[in-house]
Amino acid sequence: MLYRFIDLFAGIGGMRLAFELYGICVFSSEWDVKAQETYMANFGEKPHGDIRQIDAKDIPDHDILLAGFPCQPFSIAGVSKKKSLGRPHGFLDETQGTLFFDIARILQGKQPQAFLLENVKNLKSHDKGRTYKVIKNVLENDLGYTVYDAILNAKGLVPQNRERIYIVGFKKPLKFEFPKIPEQGPPLRSILEENVDDKYTLSDKLWEYLQAYKEKHAKKGNGFGYGLANLDSYSRTLSARYYKDGSEILIPQEGKNPRKLTPRECARLQGFPDSFKIVVSNTAAYKQFGNSVAVPVVKLIAEKMIQAIERDETIEDNLEEGRAEYATK
């Protein structure tokens, strides 16, 4: 069976790549113009713009909602206080004004059977855990989904230390387990290009600046500064700021200054195939890959989600089996 899915906060389509094995994308949304260019070049369609301007009824029916949404900070105000003031509370109030609200209203309007959300791992601890508590409350209690979450590190699949929170939900109370990610993954050298242009090598001026900056902070007891990568291990986390100086992941070179990763190496670091087209400037490409998901991680989650849907085993089934087993003892 092919599943219909939508790709919100689509970026350059990392989640879509992972789910295309199981279905077809019937709608995508991404406001960034440069990301839209990359998406168009690779998927043959231009995503719709700002999701805040799109009515849920204008989105096609779908089975699975995907969203790597940005986390805009919000906090919880006391519901009882709001009640006493006659103000709205719960779903509409606690998430209003955040981009998560747009996911919630689409889930409410379209009622897909499953969703996958991705975010930085700090979402779980933001505002002493209150932010995530609101999100989970909306998904479970207001929208009626059975929700699972896990913080997974991509470094067992790609040579990058990248921890992210993944939130999976099902309209039915399905049994679900996240995939096990291997502890050891491929080494960084496995994604490096053979012949790299000298323009990626740091200038003497920038290299001297980065070394002085690191030394200054080391004296203060801080760990700030560049990261000279170990080619037999994994890199630091690739971020959207990589275009600035590449300092978090520098590749050592014999007899000359270290260099930045190339955009293609950044694509590989996130698990994109070499067939994935890079059609924008290096600056834009660095931002796009830094903001992307690690595709192989999402592929494994997609597989587990589809298995859970097709197995159709509910938590209640497990409870009934447990009770029956207990009764026979």
Number of C-alpha atoms within 10 A of each C-alpha: 7 10 16 20 26 25 23 26 23 26 29 27 26 24 28 25 19 22 27 16 13 16 16 15 20 14 21 25 20 22 17 16 13 19 24 23 18 24 25 17 17 18 16 10 14 19 26 17 16 13 18 14 9 14 12 18 10 8 15 12 17 19 16 24 25 23 23 21 18 15 16 11 12 17 16 15 12 11 15 11 11 14 11 8 9 9 11 12 18 18 19 14 15 21 22 15 14 15 17 18 19 21 23 20 17 18 20 15 15 17 19 21 16 24 23 22 19 23 19 16 17 15 22 19 12 16 15 11 13 16 21 18 18 18 18 19 16 21 22 16 12 14 18 17 25 20 20 16 17 17 18 18 20 28 26 21 21 26 27 25 16 23 18 20 18 21 18 24 25 24 17 16 17 23 20 23 14 19 17 11 16 11 10 14 16 16 20 21 16 14 19 18 12 7 6 13 9 9 10 15 20 20 15 11 8 14 18 12 12 18 12 13 14 16 16 14 13 13 9 9 9 11 12 14 17 17 17 16 18 16 16 12 16 23 24 17 18 22 18 17 16 21 19 10 16 21 21 20 24 22 23 16 10 6 6 11 17 20 24 22 23 19 21 22 19 21 25 23 28 26 21 23 12 11 7 16 16 18 16 16 10 14 14 18 25 26 20 25 27 21 19 22 25 28 25 21 25 22 21 16 20 22 16 16 25 18 14 17 17 10 12 15 16 16 15 12 14 13 11 12 12 11 11 11 10 9 8 6 5
